[in-house]
Amino acid sequence: MDALTLARWQFGITTVYHFFFVPLTLGLSLLVAIMETIYVRSGNETYKRMAKFWGHLFLINFAMGIATGIVQEFQFGMNWSSYARFMGDIFGAPLAIEALLAFFLESTFLGIWLFGWDRIPKRLHLLAIWLVVIGSNISAFWILVANSFMQEPVGYTLRNGRAEMTDFFALLRNPNLWVQYPHVLTAGVATAAFFVLGISAYKLLRQKGDLDMFRHSATIAITAGVISSILVAMAGHTQAQHMIQTQPMKMAAAEALWTSEDPAAFSLFTIGNENSRQDVFAIKIPDALSILAYNTPNGTVPGINELQKEYVAKYGPGDYVPPVAVTYWSFRLMVGSGMAMILISLLALFFFMRKRLENIRWLLWVLPFCIALPYIGNTTGWIMTEIGRQPWIVFGLLKTSSAVSPTVGASSVLISLIVFTLLYAVLAIADVYLMVKHVKHSDDPTPPVESIVQEEPVVGAY
């Protein structure tokens, strides 16, 4: 395997692993803030215990996210120096703002929240966690500003072989950003909702620990799960319609649509031959893809063959077709997990409204496994987003093959790939161990984790 292939594998593994933690950080911070808000407004100690319990899990997840995110940024300059040179003027600004503004805001007030329990006024302590929520989501915004340029370049000029920024505010107005950002945020809330619901169901099934706390946690999680899973689907639909306009090849690959159709059929299941670009076996819904693309049964959806000819004429000789099988199946796994989340959350809401949730033991048994659904959706969604853009690393401007570092050998990348993969495996084990340990600790019949840190005696208190 050459350096390019190894560098792609290394960045892909790092990104997927990092994105295990990002959505939960975005969503769980919000749910913890809601729990503490209810506590401050009502004075109900149950919600205080909830904020501390889920806040502890948030902290574990947050720490792992930082460790993996830092490694990603190092790879830009080491494995992808040609990309960094081309994109530095564009990429540098949002990443610098993310680090200097959003991350510092988030980490500073997270420290105040962590050590401020019963030491600062309730409302000031509540403000700290809401500033963590704001910081987390601002951080995601700036990362997506940079990524959206890669999907749909705007506000730039090409000079001396580099993309140079000409309009900073054009980056903020990027149409791709405003269809991508809501999708990521709602996916984060859905991830947190299923995380909280799955663990709460597990505790209610075992009938151990602070059951009142987990009943209230399940209530918040079900509400958030229903709302966010539906919003994820709506945001994804909007993003797909925008994609057909700006990256039609990605959508064509996601549907294994070899030739243009009007009206276009939606593929339920397709086995295709990528070499000959034709279906071997396919089950399709007539007109459905045109309806999804244009909200009408009439409308041409461009196919792979026509787009390949168009791109050759526009960009020069080359293969502009992404890996169709990966794009196609990752798209279906993403959509399938999203639909399953809607159905599961609505089912949980139905039994909750009938006050029967704790009596439906099969559902309580299933819900912990459903924690995996948003992770599957998040991961396959990003795979589809990035793989479906190939061969471009910056769409229409820079190919992935031209972005790798020219002086880094395959052996160096291979060694770092093995080291990072093993290190991430150890971190994954540590992450799961710490979370499981914390959840099991709540089996204690006394209210769990009254404080995240050990309280120290205050001088003069005696």
Residue pairs with C-beta under 8 A, 6 or more apart in sequence:
1 9
1 410
1 414
2 410
3 79
3 404
3 405
3 408
3 409
3 410
3 412
3 413
4 400
4 401
4 404
6 410
6 413
6 414
6 417
7 75
7 79
7 80
7 404
7 405
7 408
7 413
8 400
9 417
10 75
10 79
10 413
10 416
10 417
10 420
11 72
11 75
11 79
11 80
12 383
12 386
13 417
13 420
13 421
13 424
14 68
14 71
14 72
14 75
14 420
14 424
15 72
15 382
15 386
16 379
16 382
16 383
17 68
17 424
17 428
18 65
18 68
18 69
18 71
18 72
19 378
19 379
19 382
20 64
20 375
20 378
20 379
21 61
21 62
21 64
21 65
21 68
22 65
22 140
22 188
23 184
23 187
23 188
23 190
23 191
23 192
23 374
23 378
24 58
24 61
24 188
24 191
24 192
24 195
25 58
25 61
25 62
25 65
25 136
25 188
26 136
26 137
26 140
26 184
26 185
26 188
26 189
26 191
26 192
27 188
27 189
27 190
27 191
27 192
27 193
27 195
27 224
27 228
28 54
28 57
28 58
28 61
28 191
28 192
28 195
28 196
29 58
29 129
29 132
29 133
29 136
30 133
30 188
30 189
30 192
31 54
31 189
31 192
31 193
31 196
31 220
31 221
31 224
32 51
32 54
32 55
32 58
32 129
33 126
33 129
33 130
33 132
33 133
34 220
35 47
35 50
35 51
35 54
35 217
35 220
36 47
36 48
36 51
36 125
36 126
36 129
37 126
37 130
38 44
38 47
39 45
39 46
39 47
39 48
39 50
39 51
40 122
40 123
40 126
45 447
46 210
46 212
46 213
46 216
47 216
49 210
49 213
49 447
49 448
49 449
49 450
50 213
50 216
50 217
51 129
52 117
52 449
52 450
52 451
52 452
53 213
53 438
53 442
53 448
53 449
54 196
54 217
55 113
55 114
55 129
55 452
56 438
56 449
56 452
57 195
57 435
57 438
57 439
59 110
59 114
59 452
60 431
60 434
60 435
60 438
61 431
61 435
62 110
64 427
64 431
67 427
68 424
68 427
71 420
73 95
76 83
76 84
76 91
77 84
78 405
78 408
79 404
79 405
79 408
79 413
80 403
80 404
80 405
81 405
81 406
81 407
81 408
82 402
82 403
82 404
82 405
82 406
83 393
83 394
83 398
83 403
83 404
84 91
85 162
86 161
86 162
86 163
86 394
86 397
86 398
86 403
87 149
87 150
87 163
87 394
87 398
88 162
89 162
89 163
89 164
89 165
90 146
90 149
90 156
90 163
90 164
90 165
90 171
91 146
91 149
93 165
93 168
93 171
94 142
94 143
94 145
94 146
94 171
95 142
95 143
95 146
97 142
98 138
98 139
98 142
98 143
101 138
101 142
102 135
102 136
102 138
102 139
102 141
102 142
103 135
103 139
104 135
105 131
105 134
105 135
105 138
106 131
106 132
106 135
106 136
106 139
107 135
109 128
109 129
109 131
109 132
109 135
110 128
110 132
112 120
112 125
112 128
113 125
113 128
113 129
113 132
114 452
114 453
115 453
116 124
116 125
116 128
117 125
117 451
117 452
117 453
118 451
118 455
120 128
137 185
140 181
140 184
140 185
140 188
141 181
144 177
144 180
144 181
144 184
145 171
145 172
145 174
145 177
147 180
148 171
148 174
148 176
148 177
148 180
149 156
149 171
149 174
149 394
150 389
150 393
150 394
150 395
151 176
151 180
151 246
151 247
151 385
151 389
151 395
152 174
152 175
152 176
152 246
152 247
152 395
153 163
153 394
153 395
153 396
153 397
154 167
154 170
154 171
154 173
154 174
155 165
155 166
155 167
155 168
155 169
155 170
155 171
155 174
156 163
156 164
156 165
156 166
156 167
157 163
157 164
157 166
158 164
158 397
163 394
163 397
163 398
165 171
171 177
175 242
175 246
176 242
176 246
179 235
179 238
179 239
179 242
180 239
182 231
182 235
182 238
183 232
183 235
183 236
183 238
183 239
183 381
186 228
186 231
186 232
186 235
187 228
187 232
187 374
187 377
187 378
187 381
189 224
189 227
189 228
189 231
190 224
190 225
190 228
190 229
190 232
190 341
190 374
190 377
191 374
191 375
191 378
192 221
192 224
193 221
193 222
193 224
193 225
193 228
193 229
193 345
194 221
194 225
194 341
194 344
194 345
194 370
194 371
194 373
194 374
195 371
195 374
196 217
196 218
196 220
196 221
196 224
197 217
197 218
197 221
197 222
197 225
197 345
197 348
197 367
197 370
198 367
198 368
198 369
198 370
198 371
199 214
199 217
199 368
199 371
199 439
200 214
200 215
200 217
200 218
200 221
201 218
201 363
201 364
201 365
201 367
201 368
202 364
202 367
202 368
202 439
203 209
203 211
203 214
203 439
203 442
204 211
204 214
204 215
204 218
204 357
204 358
204 364
205 361
205 364
205 365
206 443
208 443
208 445
209 442
209 443
209 444
209 445
209 448
210 442
210 447
210 448
213 447
213 448
215 358
218 348
218 352
218 357
219 352
222 345
222 348
222 349
222 352
223 349
225 341
225 344
225 345
225 348
226 342
226 345
226 346
226 349
229 338
229 341
229 342
229 345
230 342
232 338
232 341
232 377
233 338
233 339
233 342
236 334
236 335
236 338
237 292
240 251
240 292
240 293
241 292
241 293
241 294
243 250
243 251
244 251
244 293
244 301
246 395
247 388
247 389
247 395
248 301
248 302
248 307
249 302
249 304
249 307
249 308
249 311
249 320
249 321
249 322
249 388
250 322
250 327
250 384
250 388
250 389
251 257
251 293
251 301
252 301
252 302
252 303
252 304
252 307
253 304
253 321
253 322
253 323
253 324
253 327
253 328
253 388
254 327
254 328
254 331
254 384
254 388
255 264
255 266
255 267
255 289
255 301
255 328
255 331
256 267
256 270
256 272
256 279
256 282
256 324
256 328
257 264
257 267
257 289
257 301
257 302
257 303
257 304
258 272
258 277
258 278
258 279
258 303
258 304
258 305
259 303
259 304
259 305
259 306
260 300
260 301
260 302
260 303
260 305
260 306
261 289
261 290
261 300
261 301
261 303
262 290
262 298
262 299
262 300
262 301
263 286
263 287
263 289
263 290
263 291
263 297
263 298
263 299
264 287
264 289
264 290
264 293
264 299
264 300
264 301
265 284
265 285
265 286
265 287
265 288
265 289
266 284
266 285
266 288
266 289
266 292
267 282
267 283
267 284
267 289
267 328
268 283
268 284
268 285
269 281
269 282
269 283
270 279
270 281
270 282
270 283
270 284
270 328
271 279
271 280
271 281
271 282
272 278
272 279
272 280
272 282
272 324
272 325
272 328
273 279
273 280
274 323
274 324
274 325
277 304
277 305
287 297
289 301
290 296
290 297
290 298
290 299
290 300
290 301
291 297
293 299
293 301
302 310
304 321
304 324
307 320
308 319
308 320
308 321
311 318
311 320
312 318
312 320
315 396
318 391
318 399
319 391
320 391
322 387
322 388
322 389
322 390
322 391
323 387
323 390
326 383
326 387
327 384
327 387
327 388
330 380
330 381
330 383
330 384
330 387
331 380
331 384
331 388
333 376
333 377
333 380
334 376
334 377
334 380
334 381
334 384
337 373
337 374
337 376
337 377
337 380
338 377
340 370
340 373
341 370
341 373
341 374
341 377
344 366
344 367
344 370
344 373
347 363
348 357
348 363
348 367
351 357
351 360
351 363
357 363
357 364
358 364
389 395
390 400
391 399
391 400
391 401
392 398
392 399
392 400
393 399
393 400
393 403
438 449
441 448
441 449
442 448
442 449
